[in-house]
Amino acid sequence: MRSLHAFPLLTGCALIVAGCSGDSVTDPSLEVSTLARLLPDHATIRGQLQQILEEQNGGLGFEMWATILDRNGKVVEVVFSGEQRGDQWPGSRLISAQKANTANAFSLEGFALSTANLFAAVQPGGSLFGLQESNPVDTRVAYAGPVSAYGTKHDPMIGMLIGGINVFGGGLALYSSDGSLLGGVGVSGDTSCTDHIIAWKLRHALNLDNVPAGPDADSGTDNIIYIDGTLDGFEHPTCFDTDGQGDHVTIGNDLPTTDPVGPEE
């Protein structure tokens, strides 16, 4: 019979596990504090998003939502680009959060997966079919009020675990200049191809794009890979463009050159 006197010793060992086992345990709060320190304020992030939308990004040219969350999956920022909440699709607020959560949840310190990279694998018969049904959104967080605070620095999602899986373009993992994985960013409000392009440019503007590796063989990053033939890996379908918005295929393929990953010089 196990002696009850062993429990205080076990408890003490659990509290100082590094000393008992020799293993080092990373404190998740470190990622939280680092991301918060590296992010500019709410107004600056919104201004960066608005500036990106003045460029050619393909698609429809619509206003956008962007959500940033930390490595623990807690939302730290929600912004929209328009003058008011109704200027962008209301449903895209939650989609942007799902994209940020997905990119964070399925990226690692040594390998990044964008939500665009997941499209092919989750189709029927794909190696990750059903992934989109896992990790559901917490609807209590998603629809908490007041609605008037959505997209402000007091958005009710901030500080909460949102969950959710989204498997088309617009979500990217965030990496600091020293290569630490700090969370994810999600963008929504246009075609999924344009969402990816804008998310990529926003991550670059935040200097959180020191991507270690990814499935795109041409760039070694988590860039979108447009379908060429059959779906058999990490591809994503092409979308469409309206007049004056540019060619999203060219813009997307050129992202590693026009907005290269890596720490800011």
SULDA-V311033 format. One line per field, one symbol per residue. psi: psi as a letter, one per 20 degrees, with the letter a starting at -180 (. if undefined). burial: # if it has 24 or more other ideal C-beta (glycine too) atoms within 12 Angstrom, else .. Layout:
BEGIN
psi = ???
burial = ???
END
This chain:
BEGIN
psi = ppphihghghghhhhlhhhhiiqpppohhghghgghhhprrghggghgggghiirpjabikrrqqppprrhijppiqpqqhahrhiiqphiighghgggggggghkqrhippprhhiigghjqpirikpihiirmqqohhghjqrqhiipjrikpihpjqohaqppkrqipqqpprhjjpoibqpqpqibqhghggghgghggghillkmpgrriohhikakqqoqpncqojdkrqqrcrqrpiirohgggghigighmqrrqp.
burial = ..............................##.###.###.#..##.###.##.############################..#..##..################...#############....#..##....#...##.......##...####.#################..######################################..#.######....#.#######.#...#.###.######..#.#....
END
